């Protein structure tokens, strides 16, 4: 499963499943990343997620390609 993390303008982050289901909203991207890492570690799978940062309304989203399929440090 691939997770998606959406960072909102207020710096909170929503963790979503690859089917679009919202799993949880966190106070920060760092918290969402820790949950992703724990899920993959428990399953013995490589970490795989994509991070999107939402800008001010009307400006869309920016994908951070450095976060796709990466380990969390």
N, C-alpha and C positions, 0 to 999 in steps of 0.2 A: 504494500500500500504506500502511496505517496501522500504526504501531508502538504497542505498549503498553509502558510502563515501570512495573514494580512495585517500589516502595521497601519494603524489609523493615525490621522493627524494629531490626536492627543497622546500618541506614543503607546497606546494600548495595542494588544495584538490578539487576533482571533485565529484559533487553530481550526482548520477545516480538513475533512476527509477528501479523498480524491473524487468522491461522488457529489461533493458540494455540501455535505452535511456539516453544520457548525457543531464542533465538539466542545469548545470552551473558549472563553475570552479571558485574557490575562492582563496584568498591569503593564507588561513589557514583552518585547520580542525575546529577551533572554529567558524569561519564564517559559514561554512557548517552546523555545528550542530545547530546554531541559526536559520537558515532557516528551518531545519527539525522541530525544536521545534515549530516555528511559524505556520508551515503548519498543524501539528497535533493539536495544540491548537485551531486554527481556525475551525477545523473540530470536535473538542471535542473528539478526539481519543487519546489513549495512544501512547507515542513516541516509534517508532520501526524502528531502522536502524542498519546497520552493518558497521563497520569501517575496512578497509583494508589499511595497510601501505606497500607501495612498496619500496623495498630496492634498492640498487645499481643494475644496469642491470645484469641479469643472476641469481639473487638470489630469484626471485619470490615475493610473497606477504605474509604478515603476517596478519592473522585476529586477531583482538582484541575482544575476546569473552565477555569481560566486557562491551562492548558497544552495544551488540545486545540486543534489547528490553529493553532499559534502559531510565530513565528520564535524562534530561540534567540539570546540576546544575549550 
